[in-house]
Amino acid sequence: SLENGKKKIYIISGNEFISFKDLILKLSKILGKKRLVINTPFWFSYCLIYFYEKIFPNPKFTLEQLSYLGKTEELSNDEVKKDFNIKIISLDEGLKNTFSKT
């Protein structure tokens, strides 16, 4: 979105907190796949993504995105709802709408 000729960046969050591990488990269940989930220390993930960003010109995952995974603060969706006139749905509903085979 443009505001006063400047780009505007939105962070769209859900109404509930979920860990990355629980997100993977939810997706696996919806897709009917079994996944092994291995917890890695933050510093290890940081190192991997740091080098990943240096090697690939358009990385699929960035250090900025990694930094959001550890945050538990509540983020407001008020601006995005106002600017785009959208309704925020639950994570479960969004995942089912996106990944269900129906």
N, C-alpha and C positions, 0 to 999 in steps of 0.2 A: 504494500500500500504506500502511497505517497502522501506525505504531510508537509505542507509548505515547500514543495519541491524536493523534499528529502525522503529517502526510502525509510519505511517503518518496518521493524522486525517484531514478530509476534512469537511468544512462547505459549503454546496451547497445552494446558494441563487438564488432567481429569479431576473429578471430584473426590477421588479416593487415592490414598497412597498405596503403592504396590512395589515390592522389591523387584529387581531385575530377574532374580531367580524365579520368583512366582510368576512373572510375565512369561518367561520361557516355558514354565510348566503349564500355564493356561493355554498358550499357543499349541504346545505339543498335544494336549488333550483335545482341543478343537480339531486339529489336523489328524488326530488318530495316530500319532507317532510317539515312540518312546525316545527320550533324550537323556543322556547322561549329563548332569550339570556339575561342573567342577568349580568350586569357589577358588578364586585367585586373589592374592593380596592386591590392594589398590596400586602400590608402587610397581608391581610387575605389569599390570595392565597399562599403567602410564608409560612405562618403558616401551612396551610393544607398540602402542598407538603412536608414541613419539616417532619411532623409526618408520612406522607405517605411513605417517604423514610425510616424512622426508622422501620416501621411496616412490609413492604414488601421487600423481599430480592432483587427482580428485578423489581423496579417500572417502570411503563409505561411512567411516566412523572417525570422529576427531577428538582431540583432547578436550575441546569445549563441551562436546556431548558427554564425554566421560565425566566431566566435572558435575554435570547435572544429575548423574546417577546417584551420587552420594548425598544429594540435598533432600531434606525432608520438609523444607519450608513450603507453606501454602502459597501458590501462585494464583493471581487473579485472571479470570477469563473475560472480565467486563469489557475491556477495550476491543477484543476480537469479536465478541458478541455484538457490540454496538456498531463497529465498522463494517462487519460483513453480514449482520442480521442472521446469525446462525444459532442453533440450539446445540449445546454440548450434551452428548449422550454418554452413558456409562461405558467403561472400558469393556465389560463383558459384551454389551450390545454391539459396540464398534468392532470388536474382534469377530464376533459371530457374523455380522454383516459383511465383513471383509473376507473371512477365511472359510465360512461354511460352504459345503458342497451343494447346497440346495438352490 
